[in-house]
């Protein structure tokens, strides 16, 4: 495999270290049987370490989805009847009897303890996962369901479970307890009455039909706000209730003091449907009102340029039902550990294009819609010291140490790198390989580049190398032709053979190319950015210069901060 190919392949295979947001949670056990619900997965989830030194003698984890994947088939294709395994058990010191080894958030547990015990721990939050199985005609089975609410909250069973999968028949809930080691006891709680259930507890419930129902608060798709390969993340809330609900949402700090809340924005839409970004202040809530089975897509963005390497960024998204169920769900907000120091971004080589869509005319200097679009490649380099350059060409390669390097010319790269490549753009003069931004010099704000195609440049549009009259003389060879750069020569009896052509390219990261209309330039780990472009060309016509406007698109293809000679 060629070395530069190996280098790029290795980069693509490097793992991303995702950060984990945390909540603080307490497990509190009474003597005897306990039915609890865990909102989070402990940082050290192994049962033998989590329950070390505790009076716990048996832990059973309920897997409600066991009933959705129980079919097995013989070699001849016939179905084999198999009883689903819905409880996995851990018995201290007995590997033979144990069928599980670790705890997981979003699940309900049955635990037998010989004495009272409590433990506070940090864990990664999970949304409830609950697949309901109909108990009609099956007296030997009930669904074990956790209550996802604040541990200090008590709510009526009807308010919490009343919109669940019961059809037209009121369900029955059972409080689990008892001190005998053989089996827990069940105390019936009618869902139609005022019996109370508590946050962090689990209950055995009947159901009239099969259904996936986590409670009134649910998610369509992934239940996390994960900033992975993009600076944008989405999570879709779903009202799993049968009536309208208002969900109160907020971003709160992780319970781990070493994790910082990233600078976040969220997208909001006004009555006309126009979208805009607003800051998300930690702890500042907003409400989402949803009809039954309604969905709401929440879109977020972060500013990676403000993130420092070595710092962990994570938070928690909390959703509370304001409609009476007191349900609360917390999910992680995570950021992949790919953020450079602010000073390191946007250092590197950016490649993309400009696409001109409007152009001025001889009689009107204001650009108007053109009959078509003019699209050209563009190369921009941001140096480590902040200097930004527009490039006509650049050579890139990987040296013997596996280091990516950039060179002004291919000949220099060949001496240092195996199989280097040259990138080039036709929009600039070949005699002007590098132009430094001068009037506006900030990548992500405004950049302005100016260069001139000389009268004798190889790619001057007026020059024809083999034309006999292109000798710098008048038509009768009696003297030199007047200078082409004086616009008065357009009306002289003797006109110049060649003219210089001036170019100014202006890139703007502002709304509608208006430098007064600020927008945020956010570091996107996809290394993609875009904005507006204005290209002014002088020397082609005797009147005003030609103005063209459009868009630009850039992608960082190398984070090398130096261009070598």
BATIKE-932747 format. One record per residue (C-alpha): residue in three letters; y, x, z. Coordinates in steps of 0.5 Angstrom, whole numbers, plus 2048, in hexadecimal, padded with zeros to 3 digits. Layout:
REM residues N
ALAYXZ;...
***
This chain:
REM residues 565
UNK800800800;UNK8078037FE;UNK80B805804;UNK811800804;UNK80C7FB803;UNK8087FD809;UNK80F7FD80D;UNK8117F680B;UNK80A7F380D;UNK80A7F6813;UNK8117F3815;UNK80E7EC813;UNK8087ED818;UNK80C7EF81E;UNK80C7EA823;UNK8117E6826;UNK8127E682D;UNK8147DE82F;UNK8177DD836;UNK8157D883B;UNK8197D383E;UNK8177D2846;UNK8187CC84B;UNK8167CC852;UNK8117C8854;UNK80D7C685B;UNK8067C485C;UNK8057C1862;UNK7FE7BF864;UNK7FB7BA86A;UNK7F57BB86D;UNK7F07B8869;UNK7F07B6862;UNK7F77B685E;UNK7F97B4857;UNK7FF7B8855;UNK8027B984E;UNK8057C084C;UNK80B7C0848;UNK80B7C8846;UNK8067CD845;UNK8067D284B;UNK8087D9849;UNK8017DB84C;UNK7FD7D584A;UNK7F67D884C;UNK7F37D4851;UNK7F07D9855;UNK7F77DC856;UNK7FB7D6856;UNK7F77D385C;UNK7F57DA85F;UNK7F57D9867;UNK7F67D1866;UNK7F17CC869;UNK7F07C9862;UNK7E87C8861;UNK7E87C585A;UNK7ED7C4855;UNK7EC7BF84F;UNK7F07BF849;UNK7F17B9845;UNK7F17B983D;UNK7F37B283A;UNK7F27B5833;UNK7EA7B6834;UNK7E97AF831;UNK7EC7B082B;UNK7E87B6829;UNK7E17B482B;UNK7DD7B3825;UNK7D87B8822;UNK7D37B881C;UNK7CC7BA81B;UNK7CB7BF815;UNK7C97B8811;UNK7CF7B5812;UNK7CD7B0818;UNK7D27AF81E;UNK7CF7B2824;UNK7D17AE82A;UNK7D57B282F;UNK7D87B1836;UNK7DF7B4836;UNK7E17B983C;UNK7E77B683E;UNK7E77BA845;UNK7E77C2845;UNK7E67C584C;UNK7E77CB850;UNK7E37CD857;UNK7E67D385A;UNK7E07D885A;UNK7DC7D4856;UNK7DC7D784F;UNK7D67D384D;UNK7D97CC84F;UNK7E07CD84C;UNK7E17CB845;UNK7E97CD846;UNK7EC7D3848;UNK7F47D2847;UNK7F97CC848;UNK7FE7C9843;UNK8047C5843;UNK8047BE841;UNK7FE7BC844;UNK7FB7B884A;UNK7F67BB84F;UNK7F17B9854;UNK7F17BE85A;UNK7ED7BE861;UNK7F07C2866;UNK7ED7C386E;UNK7F57C3870;UNK7FC7C286E;UNK7FF7C786A;UNK8057C8866;UNK8077CD861;UNK80E7CE85D;UNK80D7D2856;UNK8117D384F;UNK80E7D1849;UNK80F7CF842;UNK8107C8841;UNK80C7C383D;UNK80D7BC83A;UNK8087B783D;UNK8027B6838;UNK7FE7B0839;UNK7F97AD835;UNK7F77A6838;UNK7F07A3837;UNK7EE79C838;UNK7EA79A83E;UNK7E879383C;UNK7E179283D;UNK7E1799840;UNK7E1798848;UNK7DF7A0849;UNK7E57A3846;UNK7ED7A3847;UNK7F27A7844;UNK7F57AC848;UNK7FD7AC847;UNK8027B084A;UNK8097AE84C;UNK80E7B3849;UNK8147B284D;UNK8187B5853;UNK8137B7858;UNK8187B385D;UNK8187AD859;UNK8147A785A;UNK8147A1855;UNK81179B854;UNK80A79B850;UNK80D79684C;UNK81379984A;UNK80F7A0848;UNK80979D845;UNK80B796843;UNK80C79883C;UNK80679B83B;UNK7FF79A837;UNK7FD79383B;UNK7FE78E835;UNK7FF787838;UNK7FB78983F;UNK7FF78C845;UNK7FC793846;UNK7F979584D;UNK7FB79C850;UNK7F779F856;UNK7F97A485B;UNK7F47AA85C;UNK7F37AC863;UNK7ED7AD868;UNK7EA7B286C;UNK7E37B286A;UNK7E17B8866;UNK7DC7B4861;UNK7E17B085E;UNK7E97AD85E;UNK7EA7A6860;UNK7EF7A285C;UNK7F479D85F;UNK7F679885A;UNK7FE797858;UNK7FF791854;UNK80479384E;UNK80778C84F;UNK80978D856;UNK80E791859;UNK80979785B;UNK80C79E85B;UNK80A7A4857;UNK80D7AB858;UNK80F7B1854;UNK80A7B6853;UNK8047B2855;UNK7FF7AF851;UNK7FB7A8851;UNK7F57A584E;UNK7F77A0849;UNK7F379A845;UNK7F579983E;UNK7F4793839;UNK7F4798833;UNK7F479F830;UNK7FB7A282F;UNK7FF7A9830;UNK8047A7835;UNK8077AC839;UNK80C7A883C;UNK8137A5839;UNK8157AC838;UNK8127AF832;UNK8137B482D;UNK8117B4825;UNK80E7BA824;UNK80F7C1828;UNK8117C082F;UNK8167C682F;UNK81C7C982D;UNK81A7CF82A;UNK81F7D4826;UNK81A7D8822;UNK81B7DA81B;UNK8227D681B;UNK8287D681F;UNK8277CE81F;UNK8227CA823;UNK8207C3823;UNK81C7BE827;UNK81B7B7826;UNK81B7B282C;UNK8177AB82C;UNK8187A5830;UNK8117A3831;UNK81379D835;UNK813796832;UNK81A795834;UNK821798833;UNK82279F837;UNK8277A3838;UNK8257AB839;UNK82A7AF83D;UNK8297B783A;UNK82C7BD83D;UNK82A7C583C;UNK8297C8843;UNK8287CF845;UNK8217D2846;UNK81F7D284D;UNK81E7DA84B;UNK8247DD84D;UNK8237E3848;UNK8237DE842;UNK82A7DC83F;UNK82C7D683C;UNK82D7D7835;UNK8347D5832;UNK8327CE82F;UNK8357C982A;UNK8327C2828;UNK8347BE822;UNK8377B7823;UNK8397B281E;UNK83E7AD81E;UNK83E7A681C;UNK83F7A8814;UNK8397AD815;UNK83D7B3814;UNK83A7B9818;UNK83D7BE81D;UNK83B7C3822;UNK83E7C3829;UNK83C7C882F;UNK8377C6834;UNK8397C883B;UNK8337C9840;UNK8327C3844;UNK8377BE840;UNK8337B883E;UNK8337B4838;UNK8307AD837;UNK82B7AB831;UNK82A7A3830;UNK8237A282D;UNK82079B82B;UNK81979A82C;UNK81579F828;UNK81C7A2826;UNK81D7AA824;UNK8227AE825;UNK8237B5822;UNK8267BA826;UNK8297C0823;UNK82B7C7826;UNK82E7CD824;UNK82F7D4828;UNK8347DA827;UNK82F7E0826;UNK8357E5825;UNK8377E482C;UNK8307E582F;UNK82F7EC832;UNK8287F0831;UNK8247F0837;UNK8267EA83A;UNK8227E483A;UNK8257DD838;UNK8217D783A;UNK8237D083D;UNK8207C983E;UNK8227C383A;UNK8217BD83F;UNK8207B683D;UNK8217B0842;UNK8207A8841;UNK8267A4843;UNK82279E842;UNK81E79D849;UNK8187A1848;UNK81B7A784B;UNK8177AB846;UNK8197B3845;UNK8177B8840;UNK8187BF840;UNK8177C383A;UNK8187CB839;UNK81E7CD835;UNK81C7D4832;UNK81F7DA82E;UNK81B7DF82A;UNK81C7E682D;UNK81F7E8826;UNK8277E8828;UNK82A7EF827;UNK8307F182A;UNK8367EE828;UNK8397F5825;UNK8327F6821;UNK8347EF81D;UNK8357EE817;UNK8347F6816;UNK8307F7810;UNK82F7F5808;UNK8307EE806;UNK82E7EC7FF;UNK82F7E57FC;UNK8347E27F7;UNK83B7DE7F6;UNK83B7D87F2;UNK8417D67EF;UNK8427CF7ED;UNK84A7CE7EC;UNK84E7D27E8;UNK8567D27E6;UNK8597D17DF;UNK85E7D47DB;UNK8637CE7DD;UNK8607CD7E4;UNK85F7D27E9;UNK85B7CE7EE;UNK8547CE7EC;UNK8517C87EA;UNK8497C67E9;UNK8467CA7E3;UNK8417C87DE;UNK83C7CC7E1;UNK83B7D17E7;UNK83B7D87E7;UNK8367DC7EB;UNK8367E37ED;UNK8337E87F1;UNK8377EB7F7;UNK8357F17FC;UNK8397F2802;UNK8387F7808;UNK83A7F780F;UNK83A7FE812;UNK8397FF819;UNK84180081B;UNK8437F9818;UNK8457FC811;UNK8427F780B;UNK8417F9804;UNK8407F57FE;UNK83B7F97FA;UNK83A7FA7F2;UNK8337FD7F4;UNK82F8007F9;UNK8288047FA;UNK8238027FF;UNK81D805802;UNK818807807;UNK81880E809;UNK81281280C;UNK813810813;UNK813809811;UNK81B808812;UNK81E80480D;UNK82480780A;UNK82A805805;UNK82D80A800;UNK83380A7FB;UNK82F80C7F5;UNK82880C7F3;UNK8278137F2;UNK8298157F9;UNK82480F7FC;UNK81E8127F7;UNK81F8197FB;UNK81E816802;UNK81980F801;UNK81380D7FD;UNK8148087F8;UNK81B8067F9;UNK81E8017F6;UNK8257FF7F3;UNK8297F97F4;UNK82F7F77F0;UNK8347F27EE;UNK8377F07E7;UNK83E7ED7EB;UNK8417F47EC;UNK8437FA7E7;UNK83D8007E7;UNK8438057E8;UNK8458017EF;UNK83E8027F3;UNK8418007FA;UNK8477FC7FC;UNK8497FC803;UNK84C7F6806;UNK8547F7807;UNK8587F1808;UNK8537ED80C;UNK84D7F180F;UNK8497EC814;UNK8427EA812;UNK8417E3814;UNK8497E2813;UNK84C7E480D;UNK84B7EA808;UNK84F7EC802;UNK84D7F17FD;UNK8527F47F8;UNK8507F87F2;UNK8527FA7EB;UNK84E7FB7E4;UNK8528007E1;UNK8548007DA;UNK84F8057D8;UNK84A8037DD;UNK8438027D9;UNK8427FB7DB;UNK84A7F97D9;UNK8497F37D5;UNK84F7F57D0;UNK84B7FC7CF;UNK8467FD7C9;UNK8448047C9;UNK8428047C2;UNK8498007BF;UNK84D8057BB;UNK8538037BD;UNK8528047C4;UNK85580B7C4;UNK85B80A7C8;UNK86080A7C2;UNK8648057BF;UNK8618027B8;UNK8658087B4;UNK86380D7B9;UNK86A80F7BA;UNK86A80F7C1;UNK86680C7C7;UNK8658057C9;UNK86A8027CE;UNK8668017D5;UNK8627FB7D6;UNK8647F97DD;UNK86B7F77DC;UNK86B7F07DA;UNK8717F07D6;UNK86D7F47D1;UNK86A7ED7CF;UNK8707EC7CB;UNK8717F37C9;UNK8717F47C1;UNK86C7F97C3;UNK8667F77C8;UNK8627FB7CC;UNK85B7FC7CA;UNK8587FC7D1;UNK85A7F87D7;UNK8587F97DF;UNK8557F37E2;UNK8567F27E9;UNK8517EE7EE;UNK8527EB7F5;UNK84C7E87F8;UNK84D7E47FF;UNK8487E2803;UNK8497DD808;UNK8457DA80E;UNK84A7D480F;UNK84A7CD80D;UNK84C7CB806;UNK84E7D3806;UNK8547D180A;UNK8557D780F;UNK8587D2814;UNK8527CE815;UNK84D7D2819;UNK8467D1819;UNK8417D581D;UNK83D7DB81A;UNK8367DB81E;UNK8317E081D;UNK82B7DD81A;UNK8257E181B;UNK8237DF813;UNK8297E3812;UNK82C7DE80D;UNK8337DD80D;UNK8387D9808;UNK83F7D7807;UNK8457D6801;UNK8477DB7FC;UNK84D7DC7F8;UNK84D7E17F2;UNK8547E37EF;UNK8547E77E8;UNK85A7EA7E6;UNK85C7ED7DF;UNK8587E97DA;UNK85D7E47D9;UNK8657E57D8;UNK8667DF7DD;UNK8647DE7E4;UNK85D7E17E6;UNK8577DD7E6;UNK8557DA7EC;UNK84D7D87ED;UNK84A7D57F3;UNK8447D37F6;UNK83F7D57FB;UNK83B7DB7FE;UNK8347DC801;UNK8327E3804;UNK82B7E5808;UNK82A7EB80C;UNK8257EF809;UNK8267F680D;UNK8297F7813;UNK82B7FF811;UNK832800813;UNK83380680F;UNK833808808;UNK83280F806;UNK834813800;
***
